[in-house]
Each structure stands twice: as structure tokens, then as C-alpha cells.
Amino acid sequence: MTARKRHRATIAGAAIVATLAIGAGTWAVVDPSVRASASAGRHADGDSERGGGRAAGAQSATATVDRGDLTDSKVFAGTLGYGAARGVPGAAQGTLTWLPEPGQVIHRDDFLYAVDERGVRSMHGTVPVWRSLERGRKGTDVHQLNANLAALGYDVSVDDTFGPRTQRAVRQWQRDRGHERTGVLTARDIAFVDGDVRVGTVGGKLGQPSGGDVVTVTSTKRIVTATVSQREAERLAVGTKVQVRINGAGAPMPGSVTGVQPSTGEDAGSKVDVEVSFEAGDRKLPAAASAQIDATGVTERDVLSVPIAALVAGSGGRYAVDVVRRDGTTKRVRVETGLVADGRVAVTGGVAEGDRVVVPR
């Protein structure tokens, strides 16, 4: 048996045991009329003849042995929102004279905040403005600046060098915005943020010195977040395709996991936060809502399956089912179990598609 199959078997066995644990002793609970007639041949590890000739019982329900695909899927509870908030520090020194409103979307070259009536504009990038950007500089921050200037229509080479072309472009940008044409940019002029952003909260106060996080920002896209155990997170690796429902209503929407990081909430050491992006199309979504993430796991194709409750547990981790004969009596047949999903378990052994099996109520 391969390691992967052993892993699946372990999971299947644990799921079956958990389901049958509500029964008495070693055995799953069965209908009283079946129990009385089966007392002599109760063990699943006996042969089928030892359990033969029993009446199914008027109170016993039955189910069909079905053939088809069995998919192990799990639904996780989540929340609709805009993702984790990130702080924008007030790096420009002075007095705050303008601040955005919560919920406002800020695009490239829009104001993030203003100090001494001079607007600090948003540029896209992940490295903050940690030095003056001027001729002769090289680095990732310069590359970000060149990329932004090019996106705004200025003639620059998108590389990591602040050369003559970048200097000319910066002077042109400064002239277009009514600033002194120095050819140098600092934290008083721009701040790098991760793309277009939505203002989450405003921490700065007008008339007060800038400092700390002036605002917090989030993505502009609606996403679903969920906090799950590290073990469950195996189903939700980055790139995993999922289905998303909002408030448990409407058709599911296709999505994918775009972020997984350690949780900062309670039990942070054993939990992870998962972010899921999805396609809402023209659907109007509420400002806040509960959400469900449907993650599909392993699929076993063209297998026989029965309801988990139909299993009779025996010693040594063995299982059987009571197959209903045409005359209404039952025959206990030993089966091997496989994947557990949606309340059913894959089985192999002395059963066939279409057989009826006892499902105790």
C-alpha cells in the first residue's frame, strides 16, 4: 500500500469510527428486531453464512448500494470583506491638513493624506520611501518609481536606475502638479502602497502632527477570509480552486485561495488565516456578510458506496453490512471501506450495485 493510500485509509477509518462512536460498545446501533435475530452471528469478522437468514425488521430503513464518483469536500465558515488592513505611516513631517474618508478608493497618483497643505500621493509598490529618490540612486524603490512614472505616461526606462530620463520625468511630474521642479522626490511627495487601495480606518487627526499610521488601507476587491486549523489548511493551499457562497444563499461563485498566513487571533499558534478571491460578476454583494468556502478534496471515481450508518463494526477494525435478500431476510457481508464523503463510504467486497442494505434508525 502506498503512503498516500495509507493516509486515506487512516482518515477513512477515523471518520467511520467517529460516526459509529454513538453506538453501544463495539457495535453500531441496529434495529431491535435485527439485533434479536442476529445475536448468534453478530461479528463482522465472521463469514456471511454465520449471519444469514435474519429478518430485516419492520422498523429498519434500507438504502441502495450506489456506484459513482465520491468526492471528499468540506465547507469552511468565513467572512466577506476586503482583506487584512495595512497601515500607512505618516512619514511626511508636519501638520495633517487633509485626510481621506473611510471606504474611499485611492488610485495611483491620488492623495493619501496632506501635510502643511501639500498632498502625499499614492504610488504602487511594496518597498516604502526610505530615502530621497534622486539622480544616481539604484534599487527596488527606484524601479517602483520608474514603473509608476511609465504608467502615468512619462518617458522613462523601467529599470532600477535613477538616470537622466527619470530625472526629466520627475521634473515634468512636479511641474504638472504645481510643485517646484527639483527632480528629487521624498516622503513629502509620495508613498508606496500595494496597488489601488480602499481606506479602512483613519487614525490621523486634522491639525495634529503626522506620525504613526495615518490611515489603514485594504484591497479594493471583495474577498472572503476564514480562520482554520493548520491541519485543515492543507485543503486550502494557495492556488486551490474553491466555491464561495454569501450568506448561504444564491448560486456558488468560483474562487481561489490567494493567501495563507499565521493567524493573529485567539489560538494563533494553531490557526491560520486564509484569503479567497472570487468572481462575483454582476452580483450585488452586501457591505458585510457571512460566507462559506466549499473546498473539494479527494475524488474516488466509479466506486460502490453505502451510507456510513449502514456499517456494522467488528473487532480488529473490520466492517460489514446487512444485505437484504429478496425474501426480506438479511445476510451479513464483510466489506472493506475506503473514502468517506457526504455521509457515505466507499466499500468493496460481497456487495453489488443496486443491493439494499439495512440502515438502523
C-alpha positions as a Markdown table, in Angstrom:
| # | Residue | x | y | z |
|---|---|---|---|---|
| 1 | Met | 0.0 | 0.0 | 0.0 |
| 2 | Thr | 1.4 | 3.4 | -0.9 |
| 3 | Ala | 1.8 | 6.2 | 1.7 |
| 4 | Arg | -1.0 | 8.2 | 0.1 |
| 5 | Lys | -3.4 | 5.2 | 0.3 |
| 6 | Arg | -2.4 | 4.5 | 3.9 |
| 7 | His | -3.1 | 8.2 | 4.7 |
| 8 | Arg | -6.6 | 8.0 | 3.0 |
| 9 | Ala | -7.3 | 4.7 | 4.9 |
| 10 | Thr | -6.4 | 6.3 | 8.2 |
| 11 | Ile | -8.6 | 9.3 | 7.5 |
| 12 | Ala | -11.5 | 7.0 | 6.4 |
| 13 | Gly | -11.1 | 4.8 | 9.5 |
| 14 | Ala | -11.1 | 7.8 | 11.8 |
| 15 | Ala | -14.3 | 9.2 | 10.1 |
| 16 | Ile | -16.1 | 5.9 | 10.4 |
| 17 | Val | -15.1 | 5.4 | 14.0 |
| 18 | Ala | -16.3 | 8.9 | 14.9 |
| 19 | Thr | -19.6 | 8.2 | 13.2 |
| 20 | Leu | -20.1 | 4.9 | 14.8 |
| 21 | Ala | -19.0 | 6.0 | 18.2 |
| 22 | Ile | -22.5 | 7.0 | 19.2 |
| 23 | Gly | -23.4 | 3.2 | 19.2 |
| 24 | Ala | -23.3 | 0.9 | 22.2 |
| 25 | Gly | -20.0 | -0.9 | 22.8 |
| 26 | Thr | -18.1 | -2.1 | 19.7 |
| 27 | Trp | -21.2 | -2.3 | 17.5 |
| 28 | Ala | -23.2 | 0.3 | 15.6 |
| 29 | Val | -26.8 | 0.6 | 16.9 |
| 30 | Val | -29.2 | -1.6 | 14.8 |
| 31 | Asp | -32.9 | -2.1 | 14.8 |
| 32 | Pro | -34.1 | -4.1 | 17.8 |
| 33 | Ser | -35.7 | -6.8 | 15.6 |
| 34 | Val | -32.5 | -7.3 | 13.7 |
| 35 | Arg | -30.5 | -7.3 | 16.9 |
| 36 | Ala | -32.5 | -10.1 | 18.4 |
| 37 | Ser | -32.3 | -12.3 | 15.3 |
| 38 | Ala | -28.6 | -11.6 | 14.8 |
| 39 | Ser | -27.3 | -12.2 | 18.3 |
| 40 | Ala | -25.7 | -15.5 | 17.3 |
| 41 | Gly | -23.8 | -14.2 | 14.3 |
| 42 | Arg | -23.1 | -10.6 | 15.2 |
| 43 | His | -19.4 | -10.2 | 14.5 |
| 44 | Ala | -18.3 | -8.6 | 11.2 |
| 45 | Asp | -15.2 | -10.8 | 11.1 |
| 46 | Gly | -17.4 | -14.0 | 10.8 |
| 47 | Asp | -18.3 | -15.4 | 7.4 |
| 48 | Ser | -21.6 | -14.4 | 5.7 |
| 49 | Glu | -23.3 | -17.7 | 6.4 |
| 50 | Arg | -23.0 | -17.1 | 10.2 |
| 51 | Gly | -25.2 | -14.1 | 9.9 |
| 52 | Gly | -27.6 | -15.5 | 7.3 |
| 53 | Gly | -31.4 | -15.9 | 7.5 |
| 54 | Arg | -32.2 | -12.9 | 9.6 |
| 55 | Ala | -35.3 | -10.8 | 9.2 |
| 56 | Ala | -34.7 | -7.2 | 8.2 |
| 57 | Gly | -37.3 | -5.9 | 10.7 |
| 58 | Ala | -40.3 | -3.8 | 10.0 |
| 59 | Gln | -38.7 | -0.8 | 11.7 |
| 60 | Ser | -35.4 | -0.9 | 9.7 |
| 61 | Ala | -34.7 | 1.5 | 7.0 |
| 62 | Thr | -32.7 | 0.5 | 3.9 |
| 63 | Ala | -30.5 | 2.2 | 1.4 |
| 64 | Thr | -29.1 | 1.3 | -2.0 |
| 65 | Val | -25.6 | 0.4 | -2.8 |
| 66 | Asp | -24.7 | 3.1 | -5.4 |
| 67 | Arg | -22.0 | 3.3 | -8.0 |
| 68 | Gly | -20.5 | 6.6 | -8.9 |
| 69 | Asp | -17.9 | 9.2 | -8.0 |
| 70 | Leu | -17.4 | 10.1 | -4.4 |
| 71 | Thr | -15.8 | 13.4 | -3.5 |
| 72 | Asp | -14.5 | 14.4 | -0.1 |
| 73 | Ser | -15.4 | 18.1 | 0.2 |
| 74 | Lys | -15.5 | 20.3 | 3.3 |
| 75 | Val | -17.3 | 23.7 | 3.9 |
| 76 | Phe | -15.5 | 26.3 | 5.9 |
| 77 | Ala | -17.1 | 29.3 | 7.6 |
| 78 | Gly | -15.8 | 32.7 | 6.5 |
| 79 | Thr | -16.5 | 36.4 | 6.4 |
| 80 | Leu | -17.0 | 38.7 | 3.4 |
| 81 | Gly | -14.8 | 41.8 | 3.5 |
| 82 | Tyr | -11.8 | 43.5 | 1.9 |
| 83 | Gly | -8.9 | 41.5 | 3.5 |
| 84 | Ala | -6.3 | 42.4 | 6.1 |
| 85 | Ala | -5.7 | 46.1 | 6.7 |
| 86 | Arg | -2.3 | 47.6 | 6.3 |
| 87 | Gly | -1.1 | 50.8 | 7.9 |
| 88 | Val | 0.2 | 53.8 | 6.0 |
| 89 | Pro | 2.7 | 55.6 | 8.3 |
| 90 | Gly | 2.8 | 59.4 | 8.3 |
| 91 | Ala | 6.3 | 59.7 | 7.0 |
| 92 | Ala | 6.0 | 63.3 | 5.9 |
| 93 | Gln | 6.8 | 65.6 | 8.8 |
| 94 | Gly | 4.3 | 68.4 | 9.6 |
| 95 | Thr | 0.7 | 69.1 | 10.4 |
| 96 | Leu | -2.1 | 67.0 | 8.9 |
| 97 | Thr | -4.3 | 69.2 | 6.8 |
| 98 | Trp | -6.3 | 66.7 | 4.8 |
| 99 | Leu | -7.4 | 63.1 | 5.3 |
| 100 | Pro | -9.5 | 60.7 | 3.2 |
| 101 | Glu | -12.8 | 59.2 | 4.3 |
| 102 | Pro | -13.2 | 55.5 | 5.3 |
| 103 | Gly | -14.3 | 53.5 | 2.3 |
| 104 | Gln | -12.7 | 55.9 | -0.2 |
| 105 | Val | -10.8 | 54.2 | -3.0 |
| 106 | Ile | -7.4 | 55.7 | -3.8 |
| 107 | His | -5.8 | 55.1 | -7.2 |
| 108 | Arg | -2.3 | 55.7 | -8.4 |
| 109 | Asp | -1.3 | 59.4 | -8.1 |
| 110 | Asp | -4.3 | 60.2 | -5.8 |
| 111 | Phe | -3.8 | 61.9 | -2.5 |
| 112 | Leu | -3.3 | 59.6 | 0.5 |
| 113 | Tyr | -3.1 | 62.5 | 3.0 |
| 114 | Ala | -1.8 | 66.0 | 3.1 |
| 115 | Val | 0.8 | 67.7 | 5.4 |
| 116 | Asp | 1.0 | 71.5 | 5.6 |
| 117 | Glu | -1.4 | 71.6 | 2.6 |
| 118 | Arg | 1.0 | 69.6 | 0.4 |
| 119 | Gly | -0.6 | 66.3 | -0.8 |
| 120 | Val | 1.3 | 63.0 | -0.4 |
| 121 | Arg | 0.4 | 61.0 | -3.4 |
| 122 | Ser | -0.1 | 57.2 | -3.8 |
| 123 | Met | 2.3 | 55.2 | -5.9 |
| 124 | His | 2.2 | 51.4 | -6.4 |
| 125 | Gly | 4.9 | 49.4 | -4.7 |
| 126 | Thr | 5.8 | 47.3 | -1.7 |
| 127 | Val | 9.1 | 49.0 | -0.6 |
| 128 | Pro | 8.4 | 52.2 | 1.3 |
| 129 | Val | 10.1 | 55.5 | 0.6 |
| 130 | Trp | 13.0 | 55.2 | 2.9 |
| 131 | Arg | 15.4 | 57.8 | 1.3 |
| 132 | Ser | 15.3 | 60.6 | -1.2 |
| 133 | Leu | 14.9 | 59.5 | -4.7 |
| 134 | Glu | 17.3 | 61.4 | -6.9 |
| 135 | Arg | 19.8 | 61.1 | -9.7 |
| 136 | Gly | 22.4 | 58.3 | -9.2 |
| 137 | Arg | 20.2 | 56.2 | -6.9 |
| 138 | Lys | 19.7 | 52.5 | -7.7 |
| 139 | Gly | 17.4 | 49.9 | -6.2 |
| 140 | Thr | 14.0 | 48.4 | -5.9 |
| 141 | Asp | 12.5 | 51.7 | -4.8 |
| 142 | Val | 13.8 | 53.4 | -7.9 |
| 143 | His | 12.4 | 50.6 | -10.1 |
| 144 | Gln | 9.0 | 51.2 | -8.4 |
| 145 | Leu | 9.2 | 54.9 | -9.2 |
| 146 | Asn | 10.1 | 54.3 | -12.8 |
| 147 | Ala | 7.2 | 51.8 | -13.2 |
| 148 | Asn | 4.8 | 54.4 | -11.8 |
| 149 | Leu | 6.0 | 57.2 | -14.0 |
| 150 | Ala | 5.7 | 55.0 | -17.1 |
| 151 | Ala | 2.2 | 54.0 | -16.1 |
| 152 | Leu | 1.3 | 57.7 | -15.8 |
| 153 | Gly | 2.6 | 58.3 | -19.4 |
| 154 | Tyr | 6.1 | 59.7 | -18.7 |
| 155 | Asp | 9.1 | 58.8 | -20.8 |
| 156 | Val | 11.3 | 56.6 | -18.6 |
| 157 | Ser | 13.1 | 53.3 | -18.7 |
| 158 | Val | 11.5 | 50.8 | -16.3 |
| 159 | Asp | 14.7 | 49.7 | -14.5 |
| 160 | Asp | 16.3 | 50.2 | -11.1 |
| 161 | Thr | 18.4 | 53.3 | -12.1 |
| 162 | Phe | 17.6 | 56.9 | -11.5 |
| 163 | Gly | 19.3 | 58.4 | -14.6 |
| 164 | Pro | 18.8 | 61.5 | -16.7 |
| 165 | Arg | 15.4 | 60.2 | -18.2 |
| 166 | Thr | 14.0 | 59.6 | -14.7 |
| 167 | Gln | 15.2 | 63.0 | -13.6 |
| 168 | Arg | 13.5 | 64.7 | -16.5 |
| 169 | Ala | 10.3 | 62.7 | -15.9 |
| 170 | Val | 10.2 | 63.6 | -12.2 |
| 171 | Arg | 10.7 | 67.3 | -13.1 |
| 172 | Gln | 7.8 | 67.1 | -15.6 |
| 173 | Trp | 5.6 | 65.3 | -13.0 |
| 174 | Gln | 6.4 | 68.0 | -10.4 |
| 175 | Arg | 5.6 | 70.8 | -12.9 |
| 176 | Asp | 2.3 | 69.1 | -13.8 |
| 177 | Arg | 1.3 | 69.2 | -10.1 |
| 178 | Gly | 2.4 | 72.7 | -9.3 |
| 179 | His | 5.5 | 71.7 | -7.3 |
| 180 | Glu | 9.0 | 73.1 | -7.5 |
| 181 | Arg | 10.9 | 71.3 | -10.2 |
| 182 | Thr | 13.8 | 69.8 | -8.1 |
| 183 | Gly | 14.0 | 66.4 | -9.8 |
| 184 | Val | 14.0 | 64.9 | -6.3 |
| 185 | Leu | 11.2 | 63.0 | -4.6 |
| 186 | Thr | 10.8 | 62.4 | -0.8 |
| 187 | Ala | 8.3 | 61.1 | 1.6 |
| 188 | Arg | 6.7 | 64.5 | 1.5 |
| 189 | Asp | 5.8 | 63.8 | -2.2 |
| 190 | Ile | 4.8 | 60.2 | -2.5 |
| 191 | Ala | 4.1 | 57.0 | -0.5 |
| 192 | Phe | 4.2 | 53.5 | -2.0 |
| 193 | Val | 1.2 | 51.2 | -1.3 |
| 194 | Asp | 0.3 | 47.8 | -2.7 |
| 195 | Gly | -1.8 | 48.9 | -5.7 |
| 196 | Asp | -5.1 | 50.7 | -5.7 |
| 197 | Val | -6.4 | 50.6 | -2.1 |
| 198 | Arg | -9.5 | 51.2 | -0.1 |
| 199 | Val | -9.3 | 53.3 | 3.1 |
| 200 | Gly | -10.2 | 51.1 | 6.1 |
| 201 | Thr | -9.8 | 53.4 | 9.1 |
| 202 | Val | -8.4 | 56.9 | 9.6 |
| 203 | Gly | -6.1 | 57.2 | 12.6 |
| 204 | Gly | -4.7 | 60.6 | 12.0 |
| 205 | Lys | -6.3 | 63.8 | 13.3 |
| 206 | Leu | -6.5 | 67.1 | 11.3 |
| 207 | Gly | -4.4 | 69.7 | 12.9 |
| 208 | Gln | -2.2 | 67.2 | 14.7 |
| 209 | Pro | 1.3 | 66.2 | 13.7 |
| 210 | Ser | 1.6 | 63.3 | 11.3 |
| 211 | Gly | 3.1 | 60.1 | 12.7 |
| 212 | Gly | 2.2 | 56.5 | 13.3 |
| 213 | Asp | -0.3 | 55.0 | 10.9 |
| 214 | Val | -2.2 | 58.0 | 9.4 |
| 215 | Val | -4.7 | 55.6 | 7.7 |
| 216 | Thr | -5.1 | 51.9 | 7.2 |
| 217 | Val | -5.9 | 50.5 | 3.8 |
| 218 | Thr | -7.1 | 47.3 | 2.3 |
| 219 | Ser | -7.6 | 45.7 | -1.1 |
| 220 | Thr | -10.3 | 47.2 | -3.3 |
| 221 | Lys | -11.6 | 43.7 | -4.2 |
| 222 | Arg | -14.1 | 41.8 | -2.1 |
| 223 | Ile | -12.6 | 38.7 | -0.6 |
| 224 | Val | -13.6 | 36.0 | 1.9 |
| 225 | Thr | -11.4 | 35.3 | 4.9 |
| 226 | Ala | -11.6 | 32.2 | 7.1 |
| 227 | Thr | -9.6 | 31.1 | 10.2 |
| 228 | Val | -8.9 | 27.4 | 10.1 |
| 229 | Ser | -6.7 | 24.9 | 11.9 |
| 230 | Gln | -3.3 | 24.2 | 10.4 |
| 231 | Arg | -4.4 | 20.7 | 9.6 |
| 232 | Glu | -7.5 | 21.9 | 7.7 |
| 233 | Ala | -5.3 | 24.4 | 5.9 |
| 234 | Glu | -3.9 | 21.5 | 3.9 |
| 235 | Arg | -7.1 | 21.7 | 1.8 |
| 236 | Leu | -6.7 | 25.4 | 1.3 |
| 237 | Ala | -3.2 | 25.9 | -0.2 |
| 238 | Val | -2.6 | 29.0 | -2.3 |
| 239 | Gly | -4.0 | 28.4 | -5.8 |
| 240 | Thr | -6.6 | 25.9 | -4.6 |
| 241 | Lys | -9.9 | 26.3 | -6.6 |
| 242 | Val | -13.0 | 26.6 | -4.3 |
| 243 | Gln | -16.7 | 27.7 | -4.5 |
| 244 | Val | -18.0 | 30.6 | -2.4 |
| 245 | Arg | -21.5 | 31.4 | -1.1 |
| 246 | Ile | -22.5 | 34.6 | 0.6 |
| 247 | Asn | -25.0 | 34.3 | 3.5 |
| 248 | Gly | -25.6 | 30.7 | 2.4 |
| 249 | Ala | -27.8 | 31.9 | -0.5 |
| 250 | Gly | -27.6 | 32.1 | -4.2 |
| 251 | Ala | -25.5 | 30.2 | -6.7 |
| 252 | Pro | -21.9 | 29.4 | -5.7 |
| 253 | Met | -19.2 | 31.6 | -7.2 |
| 254 | Pro | -15.9 | 30.3 | -8.4 |
| 255 | Gly | -12.9 | 31.4 | -6.4 |
| 256 | Ser | -9.3 | 30.5 | -5.5 |
| 257 | Val | -7.1 | 30.8 | -2.4 |
| 258 | Thr | -4.8 | 33.8 | -2.7 |
| 259 | Gly | -3.2 | 34.0 | 0.7 |
| 260 | Val | -2.4 | 31.9 | 3.8 |
| 261 | Gln | -0.7 | 33.3 | 6.8 |
| 262 | Pro | -0.5 | 32.6 | 10.6 |
| 263 | Ser | -3.5 | 33.8 | 12.5 |
| 264 | Thr | -3.2 | 36.8 | 14.8 |
| 265 | Gly | -6.3 | 36.0 | 16.7 |
| 266 | Glu | -7.0 | 33.6 | 19.6 |
| 267 | Asp | -5.1 | 30.3 | 19.4 |
| 268 | Ala | -2.9 | 31.9 | 16.9 |
| 269 | Gly | -0.2 | 29.2 | 17.2 |
| 270 | Ser | -2.6 | 26.5 | 15.9 |
| 271 | Lys | -4.6 | 28.5 | 13.4 |
| 272 | Val | -4.1 | 30.1 | 10.0 |
| 273 | Asp | -5.9 | 32.9 | 8.2 |
| 274 | Val | -7.0 | 32.1 | 4.6 |
| 275 | Glu | -7.9 | 34.6 | 2.0 |
| 276 | Val | -10.1 | 33.7 | -1.0 |
| 277 | Ser | -10.6 | 35.8 | -4.1 |
| 278 | Phe | -13.7 | 35.1 | -6.1 |
| 279 | Glu | -15.6 | 36.3 | -9.2 |
| 280 | Ala | -18.9 | 38.0 | -8.3 |
| 281 | Gly | -19.8 | 39.1 | -11.8 |
| 282 | Asp | -22.7 | 41.5 | -11.8 |
| 283 | Arg | -24.0 | 40.2 | -8.4 |
| 284 | Lys | -24.5 | 42.9 | -5.8 |
| 285 | Leu | -23.0 | 42.0 | -2.5 |
| 286 | Pro | -23.7 | 43.4 | 1.0 |
| 287 | Ala | -21.2 | 45.5 | 2.8 |
| 288 | Ala | -20.6 | 42.7 | 5.3 |
| 289 | Ala | -21.9 | 39.1 | 5.4 |
| 290 | Ser | -21.1 | 35.6 | 6.4 |
| 291 | Ala | -19.6 | 33.4 | 3.8 |
| 292 | Gln | -19.0 | 29.7 | 3.1 |
| 293 | Ile | -16.0 | 28.2 | 1.3 |
| 294 | Asp | -16.5 | 24.8 | -0.3 |
| 295 | Ala | -13.2 | 23.1 | -0.8 |
| 296 | Thr | -13.1 | 19.9 | -2.8 |
| 297 | Gly | -10.7 | 17.3 | -1.7 |
| 298 | Val | -10.0 | 13.7 | -2.9 |
| 299 | Thr | -12.3 | 12.2 | -5.6 |
| 300 | Glu | -12.7 | 8.4 | -6.0 |
| 301 | Arg | -14.3 | 7.6 | -9.3 |
| 302 | Asp | -16.7 | 4.7 | -10.2 |
| 303 | Val | -16.8 | 3.2 | -6.7 |
| 304 | Leu | -19.6 | 1.4 | -4.8 |
| 305 | Ser | -20.7 | 3.3 | -1.7 |
| 306 | Val | -23.2 | 3.0 | 1.2 |
| 307 | Pro | -24.4 | 5.3 | 4.0 |
| 308 | Ile | -21.9 | 5.3 | 6.9 |
| 309 | Ala | -24.7 | 4.3 | 9.2 |
| 310 | Ala | -25.1 | 1.0 | 7.3 |
| 311 | Leu | -21.8 | -0.3 | 8.5 |
| 312 | Val | -21.6 | -2.8 | 11.3 |
| 313 | Ala | -18.3 | -2.5 | 13.2 |
| 314 | Gly | -16.5 | -5.6 | 14.3 |
| 315 | Ser | -13.2 | -6.4 | 16.1 |
| 316 | Gly | -9.9 | -5.5 | 14.6 |
| 317 | Gly | -11.2 | -2.6 | 12.6 |
| 318 | Arg | -13.3 | -4.7 | 10.4 |
| 319 | Tyr | -16.7 | -3.8 | 9.0 |
| 320 | Ala | -19.8 | -5.4 | 7.4 |
| 321 | Val | -23.2 | -4.5 | 6.0 |
| 322 | Asp | -26.5 | -6.4 | 6.3 |
| 323 | Val | -27.7 | -7.0 | 2.7 |
| 324 | Val | -31.5 | -7.5 | 2.3 |
| 325 | Arg | -32.4 | -10.6 | 0.4 |
| 326 | Arg | -35.4 | -10.9 | -1.9 |
| 327 | Asp | -37.4 | -12.8 | 0.8 |
| 328 | Gly | -36.8 | -10.0 | 3.3 |
| 329 | Thr | -34.2 | -11.7 | 5.4 |
| 330 | Thr | -30.7 | -10.3 | 5.6 |
| 331 | Lys | -27.2 | -11.6 | 5.1 |
| 332 | Arg | -24.2 | -10.1 | 6.9 |
| 333 | Val | -21.4 | -9.4 | 4.3 |
| 334 | Arg | -18.0 | -8.2 | 5.2 |
| 335 | Val | -16.7 | -5.2 | 3.3 |
| 336 | Glu | -13.5 | -3.2 | 3.0 |
| 337 | Thr | -14.0 | 0.6 | 3.5 |
| 338 | Gly | -12.4 | 3.4 | 1.6 |
| 339 | Leu | -13.1 | 7.2 | 1.1 |
| 340 | Val | -15.7 | 8.8 | 3.4 |
| 341 | Ala | -17.6 | 11.8 | 1.9 |
| 342 | Asp | -21.0 | 13.3 | 2.2 |
| 343 | Gly | -22.2 | 10.8 | 4.7 |
| 344 | Arg | -21.3 | 7.8 | 2.5 |
| 345 | Val | -18.3 | 5.4 | 2.5 |
| 346 | Ala | -16.8 | 3.6 | -0.4 |
| 347 | Val | -16.9 | -0.2 | 0.0 |
| 348 | Thr | -15.6 | -3.3 | -1.7 |
| 349 | Gly | -16.5 | -6.9 | -1.0 |
| 350 | Gly | -19.6 | -9.0 | -1.3 |
| 351 | Val | -21.9 | -6.3 | -2.4 |
| 352 | Ala | -23.1 | -5.2 | -5.8 |
| 353 | Glu | -24.7 | -2.1 | -7.3 |
| 354 | Gly | -28.4 | -2.0 | -6.5 |
| 355 | Asp | -28.2 | -4.2 | -3.4 |
| 356 | Arg | -30.3 | -3.0 | -0.5 |
| 357 | Val | -28.6 | -2.7 | 2.9 |
| 358 | Val | -30.0 | -2.1 | 6.4 |
| 359 | Val | -29.6 | 1.4 | 7.8 |
| 360 | Pro | -30.6 | 1.4 | 11.5 |
| 361 | Arg | -32.8 | 4.3 | 12.6 |
